[in-house]
Amino acid sequence: MRQHVNPLSKHFHKIEPIPSLHELFENPALPLHLDIGCASGDFLFELALENNHWNYLGIEIREKLVNNAQSKLRDIAIRNLYFAFGNANNIFTDPNYKFLIDHVSSISFNFPDPWYKQKHHKRRVIQPELIRLLSNSMRKESVLFIKTDVKDLFNYMDFTISNNLNFKQLLNIDLFYPESFNPKKIKTNREKYVIERRLNIYERIYIKT
């Protein structure tokens, strides 16, 4: 079940401090993947355990989910994974966290909240301002992944990203998955749910040019 929270609420203006990469990860030199809207973090836990050649950082706006993931992380002591609470748009626009975008190799937006009503589209995580920021800050050949089961949301995200000339669509056959953040094509909980019910999944990959 999707649990909506209003990302424009003043509650999310304050950003939880995010340590430096040297404090976050055992090997800060590894490529960094950001998962925006990581929910309970199950997807990232599986990725980090399966692939120690990448660092993973999950950003989630629902504080309780982040607290639970951080508690679980302390028990397991995985050194290539971290969870941060906050609004991704606010984090990316904060100059204190520019180091995240400077070092990121790929970013995923997996099944974000669709905010169906037209008047609520401004609450969607992918906004023109965010894509403009990422296009100006991400390194060349870094990659964006979007995935959803909502066709209207997919069209909106695709239109927003495709309108930025610094990103171009990358075909699945052109992505060398063994070297990507998800070499074994691990699925999120939402993706498993959608597949079990034989619903459509819409996804696309973009590369920074």
N, C-alpha and C positions, 0 to 999 in steps of 0.2 A: 504494500500500500504506500502511495506517495503521501508524505506529510508536508504540507506547504507551510513555509514561514515567509513573511514579507521581507525580502532582502533590502528594501528601501527604508526599513524601520531604523530609527536612531540607535536602537540597541546594537546594531551591527556596524556603527560608525567607528567604534573603538576596536582596535586590532590587537589580538593577543600577540605578545612578542614572539617572534620567530628567530631562533638562534642562527648563527652563521653556519655555513655548510660544514666547516671543520668541527663544530660542536654537534651538528646533527648526525653526521655519518662517519663511520669508521674510515672510509676511503672517499673523501670529498672530490677526488679527481674522476670518479666514475660518472658516466652520463646520467643526467637527471631527468626524471619523468614526473610531471605534475598531473594528478587526477583531480579534476574540479568537480565537486559534489560527490565525494567518495563514500557517502553514507556511513555504514557501519565499518567500512574498511576491509571487509572480507576479501574482496578482489585484490587489494594491494597486499594483504597478508600472504595470499597464495602466490602472487607474483614475486614478492621479495624472498620468499622461501625457496621458490623454484629457480630464481635467477639472481645470483649474487654479482652479476656483472653490471648492474644498474642500481642507482639510488632512486627511491620512490618517496614522493611527498603528496599526501592527500589533503585537500582543503575541503572542509565541510561547514555549512552554515548552521547546522543543528547541533548545538553545543553538547547536548547529552550524548549524541552518537560519538562525538570527538572524545569526550571524557572516557567513554567505555573503550574506545579503540586505544587510547593512550594507556589506560590501565592494563589492557590485554598485552600491549606492546612491552610494557615494563616486565610482565611475567615471562614473556617469551624471549626478550632481549635480542631482537633482530636489529642489526646495526646498519642496515641499508634502507630503513623505513622510518617515516615520521608523519604525524598528523597535526594539522593546524586548524583552529577554529576561526571562522570569519567569513566575510563576504569577499569572494575572489576579486571582484572589481575594485574594492577598497584596498585590498592587499597589493594588487598590481600597480595601483596609482600612488601608493605610498613610496616615496623615494628611499625610505629605509630598507625596503625589500626589493630594490632594483636588482640586487645580486641574484635573485631567483630567476628572473627572466634572462639575465645575462648568461646564466649557466645552463638553462634548460635546453634539452635536446628534443623533447616532445611533450605535448599536452593532450589530455583526453577529456572530452565532455561526454560522459556515458549516461544516457537516459535522464537528462536534466528535467526539472519540473517544467511542464508545458505551459502553464498559465494560459488556459484556453481563451479566456475573454480578451477581446481586443484592447480594452482599457488596461489590462494587466500585462500586456506584452513588454512594457518597460521593466517588468520585474524579471524577465528572462535573463539568464546569466550571460548569454552571448548578446552583446550590444555593439553597434558600430564603433562606439568610443573604445571599447575593450579591444576589438579587432584592430583598430587603428594603432592602439598602444602596442599590442603584440607585434604587429607588422613592422613597427619602427624600432622595436627593441630586440626581438628574437634574432638569433644568428641565422645566416643563410643555411638552407637545407635542414633546418629544424622543422618539426612536423606537428600538425594539428589533426586530431581524430574526433569526429562527431558520430554519435550513435543514438538512435531513439526508435520507439515503436509508434510515434505520433507523426503522421505524414505532414500535417500542417507545420509542426515544429521543425521538422527536417527541412522543409522548403524555406522557412524563415532563416534558420541557421545557415543553410547553404547560400541563400541570397546575400545574407550579411557578409559572409566570408568571401564569397566569389566577387563581390563588388569592390573588394580591396585588391589592387593590382599587384601587391607584394605576395599574395598567396595564389597558387594555382593547384588545380586538382591533381592528385597523384593516384594513378590506378593501382589496385591491389597487386596486380602482377608486377608492378614496378617497385614495390616495397619488399626489401629483403628481410622477411620476418625473423629469421634466426638472429639478426643483429638489432632488432627493434626492442622496444621496452617489453613486448609481450611475445617472446619467441615461440611459445607453445599455444598461443591463441586461447588463453584462459578466458572464460566467460564470467561476466558479472552475475550477481544473483538475479537482477532484473532481466538480463538477457536469457538466463535459464528459464525463468518464469514465462517469458514471451514465447520461447521455442517450444516449451511443453504444451502451450495452448495453440500452437501453430499459427501464431500471428506474424505479421510482417515486421521486419527490422530494416531500418533505413540507416545507411552509414556512408561516410565519405572521408577521404584523407586529403589533406592539403599540405603542400610544402612551401616553406618560405623561400622566395627566389631572391 
